Amino acid sequence: MIVSNVSLICAHCPGGGVGGTAETTTDAYEEVSGSLPPPSLTPTGHLVVAVCLGFIGTFGFLSNFLVLTLFCRYRALRTPMNLLLVSISASDLLVSVLGTPFSFAASTQGRWLIGRAGCVWYGFINAFLGIVSLISLAVLSYERYCTMMAPTIADGRDYRPALAGICFSWIYSVAWTVPPLLGWSRYGPEGPGTTCSVDWKTKTANNISYIVCLFTFCLVLPFSVILYSYGKLLHAIRQVVSSVVPRRREQRVLVMVVTMVICYLVCWLPYGVAALLATFGPHDLITPEASITPSLLAKFSTVVNPFIYIFMNKQFYRCFRAFLRCSSPEHGSTIKTLSRVTRTLRTLRQEKDHRVSAPALSLSIRDSTREASQGVPSPSNPDSGGFHGAAANSPKPKVILVAHYRE
């Protein structure tokens, strides 16, 4: 599967080597990176990679385009939370349009085709959109945590928090992907030379410092936010007694989001580990096959996420079936801002607060009733007399107390 460096060097020998193909590959790689190419894949290996990229690019484009179409067509899906999901789909769609076609074309020819400027563009756009997806997942988890645990009911049509989260995701990604364009590390070829990314192999302080920061703030930190937010939500849901309210609806949503996060990490964690090994390990530790596989997994995330939205989200799935039938969605597809579990958590929290004040409140009512029955004016109402004291024996104060307790 590997063409040795000896063959590439002998391509420059008079009449020797593998002829013009290897020489063209060498020249193309030198144009992009300024150095001789690493061991590459065989034509069969490049063909397999091209088939995988063609599948990823095609299905990634169609599935994400479908998600955006459903969101635009059906008003029931236009909620603040779904707006964050649409942001992820938009970034995945852009990867399928602006990134994958270039690596697909390069794999069909066995070499990079569009020069150094194209390599820098490809590396920047893929890093930028990939970080947007991961940060958006972190923002989605935190927004969901805040929505459920907030003491007040949120406005289901208030898009400002969701739009702020989307803007933060895209600006945060820009802040971490522009520095290689300005001299802090750089973008260059990776793997067999048919894709480009951050320069993982240059062992300089400038390059290593950027890679450590990128790994910490664009993978570890967002993943920590995701774990914290969903961990807190699961803990809160377990505190709700199943006899009080069914938990199936909330569990379905949590399973969808957790599955989406796990699939994303399965797609991106191998790429992060391979990048760290290439940075801190021996020079030839990562083979072309070992480097191209995590890259394909990372690109495969653009296909996985839309299927999670459609087939695990009941609202998207109902609208998807209605879209296929060219009909209106079912009546049950209206998305409620607050699930019953969320409302129950808030009710229990309010009842807990009322229980604390209940003894003092009950004592006040009993004192008022006793004073009124004896004809003594209440401190809260000095004008009250015996007639009012008789009225105080009515069950109205108890009814008011119970109503206040159950709010």
N, C-alpha and C positions, 0 to 999 in steps of 0.2 A: 504493500500500500504506500510505500514511501520511496521517493526518488532521492537518491543520496546526493550529498553536496558534491561528491566527486563527479557525478554525471553533469551537474550544472556547471562546474568549473571546466570540465572537458568540452563543454559546448563552445568555449572560446578557443579551443585548440584547432589548429588548421585541419579542416575536413573531418574532425572527430566529434564524438559525443552524440547527442540526440538531435543534432541539427538545429534548424531555425526555431523550432518551438521552444526549446529550453532557453535559447538565447533571447527570444522575445520575452519569455517569462522573467528572466534575469534582468533585462533592461527595464521592464515595467516595474518590477519591485524596487530596483535602484532609484527609479524616478520618484516613487512614492516615499520610500523610507531612507534613501541614501546609503543603503547597505545591501549586501548579498542576501538573497532570500533564504529562509529556513527550509528544511526538508518539506516537500509538498506531498499531496495525495496523487495516486495514480489516476488515469482517466476514468476508471470505474468508480473510484472514490469520489471524484468530482461530480460524476453523474448522479450518484446516490444523494449527495448533498444538494444538487440542483433539483432533484425530484422532491426532496423534503421541503426545500425553500419554496418551490412552486405550490405545493400543497398548503403550506403555512400562509403564503401570500394570498392565495385565492380564497381560502376559507376564512382567513382573518378579515379580509376586506368584506366578503359577503355577510358574515355574521355580525360584524360591528355596524355595517351599513343597515342591516335589518333592525338592530337595537335602536339606532338613531331614527329610523323611519317609524317604528312603533311609538317612540316617545313623541315625535312631532304629530303623528296622526291621531292619537288617542289622548284626550284631556285627562282621563283618569290616571295616567302615568306621570303627569306633570306635577310632581311634588318635590319639595326641597331635597329629600333624601335621594330620590331617583335622579335629580340633577347632578349629584356627585357621581352616580354610576354612569351617567351619560358622558361626563368629563373623561372618565377612564376609557369608555368606548371610543371617544373622539381621538384620544392619544393613540390607542391601538390601531384605529383606522389610518391615522397619519403614518404610523410605522409601516403598515401594509402598502401605502402609496409612495412614500418618500424614501423608504429604506430598503425593504426586502427586494424590490425589483433589481437594484444594483448588484446585490450579492448573488441573486439568482443568475443574472447575466454573466457575472464573473465566474461562477461555478460551471456554467455551461462551456466556457472557454478555458477554464483552468488557470486563469490569471485575472488580476485586477485591470479593469478596462478604461477607467475615466481619470487616471492620473492622480497626482497628489491633492489637488484641490477637491476632487470628488471624494477622495479618501477622508479628508478632513471633514467634509460635509456629511458623509455617511456616519463617521464616528460621532460627530456632534449631535446629529438629529436622533440617532438611536439611543445615545446616552440620555439626552434631554427628555425624550418621550418615555423612556423606561422609568426614569426617576419620577416623572409626573404621575405615572400609574401607581407606583409604590407610595408616594406621599399622599395621593388621593385616597388610597385604601386606609392610611393612618387617619386622615381627616374624617373619612366616613365613619370609622370606628369611634372616634372621639365625639363627633356630632351625635351619633346614636346614643352614646353613653350620657351626654349632657341632656338630650331630649327625654330620656327615660327617667333620669334622676332629678330633673328640675322640679322644684316645689310648685311651680305654676304651669298652667297649660299653655303650650306654645301655639302660636298662630300657624295653622297649616298652610297658609298662603304667604308666609313671610319668607321670601327667598334670600334675604340679605345674609344670614349666616352661611347658607350654602354657597352663595356667590363669593363671599369672603374666603371660604375654605378653598374654592376652586382657584381664585386668584393667588392665594398663598401657595398652593401646590405648584402652579406654573412659574411663579416668580422665584420660589425656592429652587426649583430645578434649573432655571436660568442662572441663578447665582452659583451653582456648583458645576455647570457644564461650560460656561464661558471662560473660566480661568485657563484651560488648556489652549484656548485661542490667543491668550495674552501672554503666554510664556510659563505659566505654572503647569508643568507637565506638557503633554502634547497628544494629538491624535495621530495614529499611524496604523499600519497593517497588523493583523493578528492571525494566529493559527496558520493555515496553509497559504495565506496571502490573498484570499478571495473575500475577506471581510476586513473592516477597520474598526478600531475602538481606541480607548485610552492606551497609551504606551505602557504596557505592563512589565516590560523586560529591562528597560533602562534603569540600572541600579545607581542612581544619583540621589543626593539628598532632596533636590528639587522634585524629582519624580516620586520618590517614595513618600515624602510628606503629603503630597496631594492624594496618593492612593489610600493612605491610612485615613486621612480626613474624609475622603469620599466613602470609604467602607463604613466608617463610624457614623457619619451624619446622614447618609443616604440609604443605609441598609439596617444597621443595628438600631439606631434611634427610632426610625419609623416602626420597626418591628416591635420595639419595646412599648411604644404607644399603643399598638394594636393589642398586644398581650394584656396590658394593663386595662384598657377599656373593656374588652370583651370578658376578661376575668372578673371585673367588677360587675358587669351585667349578669353573668352567669351566677355569681354569688347572690345578687339581688333577687333573681328569679327563683332561686332555690328557697328563699325566705318566704315566698308566697305559697300558702297552703293550697294544694291542688283542689281541695273541696271549695275554696273561695272562688276560684276562676280557672277555667281550663287554660293550660299553658301551651297548647299545640300550635297556636298561631305564632306566638313569640318564638317558640323553639324552631319553627320552620325558618323564620327569618335569620335567627342566629346560626342555624346549620348552614344556610346559604352563604352568609358572610364569612363564617369560619372556613368553610370549604373553599371559598374563593381565595382567602388568605393563604391557606395551606397549599393550594395549587400554585399560587403565585410564588411562594417560597420554594416549592419543588422546582419551579422553572428557573428561578433566579439564584438560589443558594449555590448550586453547583458552579454557576458562572463566577460568583464571588469567590468561592474557594479556589477555583482554577486560576483566577486573577491573582490572588494572594500567593499561591504556590509559584506562579510565574515571576512574581515580584521578589519573593524572599527565598525561593528554592534555587537549586542548581540551574545552570543555563539551559540544559537539555532535558530538564525533568518533565516538561509538558510536551508530549508528542503532538503532531498535527491532528491525529484522530481524537486525542484527549482534549484538545483545545476547541475543535469544531463542534463536539457533542454538547458541551454546556452552552455554546452560542446558539445552537438550534433549539435547545430547551428554552432559553430566554425568549427567543422569537415565538415559540409555541404558545407563550402566555397570551398572545393576541388572539388566539383561537379559543383558548379555554374560557376566558372570562365571559364572553357573550353567551356561551351555552349555559353557564351557571345562572346568568340573569334570566334567561328565557325559560329554562326547564325547572329551576328551583324556586323562582319567584312566581307565585300564583298569579299575580296581577299581570306581569309580563306574559305569562303563558296563556292566560285567557285572551289577552289582546292579540297574541300571536295566532291563536286558533281562529279568532274572529277575522284576522287579516287574511288567513288562508282561505276562509270561506266567503270573504268579501261581505261580511255582515257586521253588525254592531256587537260590541263585547257584552258578555252576560252581565246581569244586574249586580252580581256579587263582586264585580271587578272594581268598584269604587274604593279607592285606597283611603283608609282612615289614618289620620295623623297620629292618633294615640291608640295603641292596642289596649285590650282590657287589662293586661298585666301591668302596663304602665300606669293606668288609672288606679288600679288596685294598690300599687306601691305607694302612690301619692296619698290615697285614702288612709292606708295603714299608718303612714308617717303623720298625717294630720290627727288621726285618732290617738296616736301615741302622745302627741302634744296636748290633746284635750284631756287625756287621762291624768296628766301631771297637774293640770289646773282644776280638775273635777272636784277633789276634796274641798278646796277653798270655796269653790263656787257653790257646792252643796251646803256647806256650813253657812254661807251668807244667806241662802234661801231659807234654811231652817230658822236662823235667827230672826229674819224678817217675818216669817210666819208666826213664830212664837210671840214676838213683840206686837204684831197686829192683833192676834187673838186676845192679848191682855189689854188692848186699847192704848198701847204705848206707841207713839209715832216712831216710825222708822227713821234712822239717821239719813237714809237716802231720800226720804220723803217726809219732811217734818209736818206737813199738813194732813197727813193721814190720820184717821180716827177709828172709832169702833166699827163703823159701817165698812170702812175699807179693810179693817182687820178681819171681818167676817168674809169679805171677798177673797182675802188672802188664803183662806182655807181651801179654795177651789184648786183643782188639779192643774190649773194653767201653768204655774211655775214649773211643775214637773214635766209637763209636755214640752215647754220651751227648752228645758235643760236637755231632754232626750233628743229633740230635733237638733240642737246645737252640737250635741255629742256625735251624731251620725253624719254630719256634713263631710 
